[in-house]
Amino acid sequence: MIAFSLSPGQAHDAPAGRELLGTLKPPEPGMGLVMDRAYEGDETRQLALDLGFTPVVPPRKTRVHPWSYDKTLYRQRNEIERLFRRLKGFRRIFSRFDKLDVMFTAFIQFAFITDMLTSGVDPIPWTPDLFGERSPRWEERDRRTHRSSESRW
């Protein structure tokens, strides 16, 4: 799930992040919320717990009572960082040409969609219970790109 909101450039991200968390639907039980260390404050972690998320953020080294976290899941945070790097490839985003927030937000959504379509991510996840061995969407994509099933897997 990806959610975003715009905040003033001079404001800290944590208050805007807490506000954004409050707008999300209740998560599935045990769903991890991967956060940067900037969000490891007590208020943000407690809000995530109250909403039903499992916060995945390492404690700062100066914490008197550090907590444990899923280190394997936290390592996957690099995928989020890589997404931001790909979004910055859109000149219109990194230089903020749009004066209106609504236009800027619309272009960010367009960039997300473009990134998803060009990255080869299947928007409908593959589930063996529904489709058997492989998703029909992957079969169609293989036919269009003239790739064999063996080269994909």
Secondary structure, DSSP 8 states (H G I E B T S, - for coil): --------TTS-HHHHHHHHHHTS----TT-EEE--GGG-SHHHHHHHHHHT-EEE----TT-SS-----HHHHHTTHHHHHHHHHHTTSHHHHTT--SSHHHHHHHHHHHHHHHHHHHT--SS---HHHHTTS-HHHHHHHHHHT--HHHH-
